[in-house]
Amino acid sequence: MADVVQYFVVKCANFPSLKTCIRSEKWACKDRVNPPHPREVLTRALENGKVVLIFSVNNCHGWHGYAEMLTPPEKDDNRQENGCVDEVGESLAKNGFDQTEKSTCLVDHWHYFKVKWITVFAQDFGEQCLSSKYTEDMLIDSGPLNKSRNWQEIPQTVGQNLCSLMDKFYAELREKRELKLKEELERIPPPFYDSQETVSGDDTWKTIVNKVEEDLGKIILACPFGSQRYNLCTPESDTDMFIVYQAKTKDVLGFNPPKQTIKNSEHQKCDYTIHEIHRFAELLLSGDPRCVETLFLPTEIMVRTSTEWQELRAGRKHFLNKECLSKYLRDAQGSKGTKQLQKLCAEHPGMTKLTKKMCKLVYVIVRLLQNARNVAYGEDLQVYRENGSPDRQVLMAIRQGDFPLQQAWQIIQELEKVIQERTDLVPEKTKDCVEFTESWLLKLRDGPSAWKQYRFRQFYLDASNLSATQTTTSQRTRCYTDNTTAPDLPTNIIDIPCKQTARYVIVETTYDAPEDDYLDEHGAILEICEIKVYGKVKIQVKI
């Protein structure tokens, strides 16, 4: 008897019902007006051996998985708690077919039983399933398998074949998904910095700072991020890094511009954020708290500073505006702030003590609101909380779980209240703020390390139908000769009458400028900005 396996088709009304069954591992059947009732058929089958239920969601034209029936159907008056009922009768009625079964069912007579899923697509592949086109040729006593009815038993050989097809299709989907994931991983470029070994914080900083300078450019600032920035770290805290750099000139002007932001991937041990100065300036103007905070950190906790950072820091008050305040409040009160805390409270009604997850969440919310209060009052941001300061004491107490939930909410609401009272007094972002930031950025781009342009002296313009590599000087027609010598310079715009019809204008120079030794940083500029071919022929050159 143990070898007897009976297969039954289960018609599921919709995907929510199927997902509820997967989650609860329960299903149900209802009595009909006339016997045999499904519960009686299923009970006898379970007594004789193994029962396999093959699920198909209505109107989806396929097979969505199969499960083993574990217990006989039993009437359960607490059916709403089960949350899992077979609504096939109602669904079929709406779609205008299989009216016979609907008319022969007693709607309220539900009988529940446990199931164990063997193969199911919904958990891993959503609404994908084995298409009914693969079972078009399968027949049962009453006709095609694809037209089988709810709770209809199908022959053992048909059931076995159908389950095997589902197993095979599920394996194919998994293989395709794994191959796609592998291809995606192969396309991911290697991380900028990946520390596989456990090293000290100082060694990590030294390594990544050196790598930034070697590969990317000049470091403008390097400082801690995360709890280390706020003096709220514990022995278990990670090393979080924040670096701003000025890209090398050849990278900025070349065909491979530098990435504006570089971050670690999720699997890396070391957390770092690296901004190029242009992106950093954009974020400052947008009021991004993480960037604005770098201008208010004490110099003693900075890993690397520069005169450029000091110059920017001198104008830090520009960035304490409504944009900065709104970003602080958005982070504190958004989906990852108080809204998430409210959701957690709703999921655990009656809770009075903060869970570990709640402690971390409240700690972040209060920290953000403390700095938002600084902005609201026109104060310097107190980013680094000094030992013994009231703000630090509150945050560390929250982090350690010393406050009950009600008191945590009270702290949050009090901070929100004082901020709200002064929001209208916070200044808007000013034109001076934008001009100050842009001036700082342009000064960096045009500073001592910037790329210098030198105007040509002592050059020739030749016309030719062949390129410079295909001709010699004697084979070209001379259009213009410049004999300017240092320190004089040619005029900016030179109009050159030309009666030649040629495909190329070739530039030659005999001037051996001292700046030629630094062509990676300096260079000569000559731009042919206008060539008139018809009418009055001339070449206009901008030097």
N, C-alpha and C positions, 0 to 999 in steps of 0.2 A: 504493500500500500504506500510505502514511503516514496516509491518511484513515480506515483501518479501525480501529474502536474496538469492542472486545468487553467485555461486562459480565458479571461473575460475582458471585453472592451468597455472602457469607461469614457463616456462623453462628458467633457468638462465644459461648463458654460462659458468661461472666460479665463484670461490669464491671472487676474487677481485670485480667483478661486484655486487655480493650480498652485500658485505661489504660496497661498495659505496652507495648502495640503503639504507642500514640500517643507515648509517651516514647522508646522505642528505635527507632521507625520500622522495625520488623522484624515479619514474620509467618511462619507455617509451615504446611505441609500434610504429610500422611502418605500413604504408599502404601496401596492397598487390596490385598486378597487377589487380586482379579481386575482386570486392566486394563480400561479405560484408567485410569492413575493420575492424580490431580489435577496432579501436577508435570509430567506429559507434556502434558496439555491446556493448562496455563498456559504452558509453554515454547513450544508451537506458536503459541499466541495472541500471545505477546510477540514472536515472530519475524515475525508477520504485521502487527503494528501496535501500537496502544496497548491496554493492559489496565486496566480500572477495576474495583476491588473494592468492592462495596457491603456494609457491615457491619450486622448485626442481632444484638443480644444476646438470647439465648434467654429466653423467658418474659417479655419486656418489651413485646411487641406493638408493635414500631415499628422504624424505621430510624435508625441512630445516626451515619451519616456515610459518606463514600466516599473512597477513596485510589487513586492511580495506582501500579501495580506497576512497579518500576524494574529489577529484576534477576531472572533465572530462578532457580527453586528449586534449592538445592544442599544436599547432605547436610552436616550440621555435627555433629561429635562432641562439641563443647563447648556443647551445648544448654542446660545449666544456667546458663552465663554469659549466654546470650541472655535467659533469663527470660521467653520469650514462646513459648508453644506453644498450639496449637489443641486444647483439651480438649473439643471438641464431642461426640466419641463417648461419652466417659464421662458427660458431662452429659445427653445424650439418653437414655442407658441408664437413668439415675436417674429420669428423668421418664416413661419408659415409651413413648416413641414414636421413630419413625425407627430401629428396630432394625436394619434392613437395612444401612444405612451402617456402623453400629458393628460389625456382624458381619463386614463385608467389609474392615475396616481392619487393617493391621499396626501395632500400637500403637507400636513403637519406631522405625519408619522415618520420621523427621521430616526435612523439607527446608525450609530457611529462605531468605527473600528479603527485599529491601528494598522499602519502600513510601514514597510521598510523599502526605501527607494534603492533601486539597483542602478538604473541608468536614467538620467534626467537632463534635458538640455537647458532648461530655463535658468538654472543657477550659474552656468558658465557662459552660455551663448544666447541669453535673452529669449527671443521668440523664434529663433531658428529651430528647425525640427526636421525629421525625416519626411520628405515630401511624399504625398500620396501617389505621385506618379510612379514611384518605385514599387508600389504594391497594387498597381492596376490589374495585374494578371493573377493575383491571389484570389482564390475563390473559397467560399464557405457554402454550407448546405443551402442557404437561402439566397445566394447570389454573390456579387462582388464583396470582398472584404471592406472596401472603401465605403460601402453603404451599410455597414453593420450598425446595429442600434445599441443604445445604452444598456449595459449589463448583459449583452449577448455573448454567450460562450462561443469560442471558435475552436476548431480542431487543434490538437496538440502540435501537429507538424506545422500548421500555419502559424501558430503562436510562437513556436521556436524560431521559425524563419524570420518572422517579423522582429523579434527581440534581437536576433543576430544582426539583422540589417541596421537596427538602431545602434547596437554596440559598434559596428563597423563605421557607421557615419559619425558617431561621437568621437571615435579614435582619429578619424580623418580631420575633423574640426580641431581637435587638440594639436595634431601634428602641424596643421597649417598655422595655428596660432603661435606655436612654439617657434616655427620657422620665421614667421613675421617678426616676433619679438627678437629673435637672434639677429635678423637683418637690421632692425632698428638699433640694437645695441652696437652693431658693427659700424653703423653710420655716425654714432656719437663720437665726436673728437675726443682725444685723450684730455684729461683734466689739466688745467694750468699748473696746479700743484696738488700732489697726492702723497700724503705722508702715510706710509704703510706701517711704520714703526712707531712705538710709543716713545716720544722724546719730550724733553722739558719745554715749557712755554717759551722760554728765552731762545732756545735752539730753533723752535718752530718759527718764531718771529724773524730771527736772523736769516733763516733759510729762505722764507718767502719774500722778505724785503730784498734780499740779494737777487732773487730770481726776477722780481719786478723790475729792478734797475737794469738787469742784464738783458731781459727780453722785451720789456715794454717802454721804459723811459724813466724820466726823473720823478722821484717820489716827492709829492707836495706835502702829504701828511700820512701818517700811519698811527692808528690808535685802536684801543680795544673796542669790542662790540659786545652786546649782550650784557650779562650781569656784571662782568668785569668793568665795563664802562661806568656802571652806576654804583660801584663799590657794594654790590649785593651778592657777590659770588660766594660759593661754598667750596669745600675741597673737591666736591664732585663736579663742579662747573667745567664746561668745555672751554677751549681756547677759541674765541671768536675774533676775527680780524677785519678791520676796515681800512682800506688804503685808497688814496687818491693819487694819480700819477699824471704827468704830462707826457703824451706820446712823442716818440721821436719824429723829427721833421719828415724824414723819408717815408714814414708810415702814414702820416697825415696827408701828404701830397701825392703819395704813390697810388698804385692800383689796388692795394690791399689795405684799406683803412683799418685802424685798430678797432677792436670791439669796445663799445662804450661802457659795458658792464660785464664783468667776469665773476661768476659765482661758483662755489663748489656744488657738486652733485650730491644727491641725498645719501649715497652710500659712503661718501668720504668722511673720514674721522675729523678732519679739520674744517671748521666753518670760516669762510672768508668771502668778503665782498670787495671788489676792486673796481673803482670808477675812473674813467678818463676825465680830465678837467672839464670838458664840454658837458658831459652828462652830469657831473657833479654840480656845475653851475645851473643847469636846467632844474635839477632837483631842489637846489637852494631856493630858486625863484618860485618854485611850486609849493614851498613851505614844508618839504619833506622833513619830518622831525629827526630822522637818523642822520641826515646831513647837517641840519642846523645845529644839532647838539655838538658836533665836532668843533664848532667855533666857541663853545663855552666850557670845554674841558680844561682843567688845570694842566699846565705844561709838564708838570712832573709825572703825569701818567701817560703822556704821549710817547709813543715808541720812536717816532721820527717827525720832525717839524722842518719848516723851511721859512725863509724870509717871505716867500709868497703867501704862505699860510698866515703868517703874522700880519701881513698887509690886509688880507681878507678878514681876519679876526678883528681888526681895528674897526671894521664897519658892521660888526655882527648885529647891532641893534636894528639894522634895516630889516632883518628877517623875522623879527618878532612882530608879526602882523596877523591879520585875520586868516590868511591862508594857512599859516603855521598852526594857529589855534584850531581851525576846522579839521586839519589832518590829525592832530592829537585826539580830538573828540571823536572823529570817525573811527579811529583805531580802538578807542576806549569803549565806544558805545555801539559799535557795529556787530556784524555776525560773528566776529571772533572776540568780542568784548562782552558787554552787559547782556546783549541778546542771547549769546550762548549760555551765559550764567542763568538767565531766566529759563532757558530751555532745560538745562540740567536740573534746576529746582522743580520744574513741572514734571520731570521724569521721576523725581524722588520726593513726592509730597510728604510733608511731616519731618523732613530731615532738618536737624539743628546743627550738626557738626559738618564742617567743610571736609570733603574728600580730598585726597592728594591732588587730583586733577583740578578740583575747584580752588584749592590753595594757590596753585600756580596761575590759574586764570585771574583770580581776584588780585593777586600780587601784580600782575601785568596791568590790569585795569587801573588800580590805584596809582601805580607809578606813572602811567600816562596822564592821569588826571592831576597829579601833583605838578607835573611840568606844564600842563595846560593852565593851571592856576597861576604859575609864574608868568605866562604870556598875558593872561587876563589882567594881572596887576602891573604889567609893564616892568617886571623884574628880569634880571638875568636868569637864564635857565640854570637851575641847580641840578646839573646832570650827575655829577659825582657827589653822592651823599656822604658827607663826612661822618666818621665814627661818632656816635653819640647824638647825632642830629635827630630831631623828632621824626622827620620823614623817614629816615633809615630805620629807626626803631619800629615804626608802624609796619613798614614793608617786611622787615625780617620776621616780625611776629606773625604776620599773615602767612609768610612762606613756611614757617614752622608749624602752622595750624593752631596757633594760640587763640584765635578769635572764633567765636561761633558764627554761624551763617548770618543771623540777624544783625550782629554788630558789624560784620563785613559790609552788608548792605547799607547800614547806617553811615559808615565811613564814605562809601561811594556816593550816596545821595547828598551828604554834606558838601563834598567837593563839587559835585555837579551844581549845587545851589549857588555857591559863591562864584563859580565860573559864569553861570547864567546871568547873575546880577551885573557883571562887568563886561559882558561880551560886546555891548554896543560901544564901549570905550576903547576897544582895541582898534588900532589904525588899520586901514587898508594897505595893500602893497602899493608903494609909491613909485613914481617915475624915477626918483633918485635911487631907489633900490635896484631897479633894472639897469640904470646907467652905471652905477657903482660896480655891479657884477660884470656887466659887459666890458667895462674899462679894465677890470682886473683880468678878465679872460684874454682880451686882446693884447694886453701888456705881456702876458705870458707867451702868447703866440709870436709877438714881435720883440721879445726880450733878447738878451745876449746870446741865448742858444737858438734863437729863431733863424729861419732861412733868409738870408739877405740877397736882395737882387742888385746886380751891377749892370749898368748900361754899357752896351758895346762901344768900343772905339776902334778905329782903323779896320773897317770891314768893307767887304765888297758884296755886291749883289749881281749875280750872273743869271742869264736866262738860257734855258736849254730845253730841248724836247726829250732829253734823256736824263735820268737821275744822276746824282753826284757820284754814285759808285760805277756808273757806266761811261763817264766822261772824265777828261782831264780839264784843267783850267783853260788851256789854249783852245779847247774845242767848244767853249761856251762864249756867249756874247755878254760883255760887261755892260751893265745898266747903270751902276752907281759905285762910286769910290768915296769912302770917308777917310780923311787924313787927320782927324782930331787926335791930339795927344794930351796926356794927363798934364795938369789936373782938369783941363777943359773937357766938356762933354758935348756930344752932338745935340741938336735940337730934338725935342720930343717927337715931333711929327715931321717927316720928310716926304715931300711930294716928288716922285721920280717920273718924269716923262719917259715913255717907253713906246717904241714902235715895233717891238718884237711880239710875235705870236708864238708863245712857248708853253709847254706843259708844266715846267718847273721853274721856280725861282730859288737859286742856290746861294746860300750865305757862306762866306769865308771870312776869317779874321786872322790877322798876323800879330794881334796884340797879346803879349805874354803877361797877363795880369797876375799880381801876387795872390789874388784870391783864387786862382785856378788850383792851388794846392788844397783847397777846402771845398771842392765842388759838391761834397755831400751836405754841406751847410750853406754854401753860397753859390751863386750862378748868374750867368748873364741872361737877359731877357730881350728878345727881339720878336715883335709880333707883326706880321703882315696883316693889316686890318682891313685893307680894301684893294681890290684889283678890278679896274674897269677894262673890260675887253672890247666893247664896242663904243663908238663915239670918240670922245676925247680919251685917249689911252693914257693911263697913269698908274703907277704903283704907289700906294700910301703905306708908309712903314712907321710903326710906333716903336720908339726906342725906350 
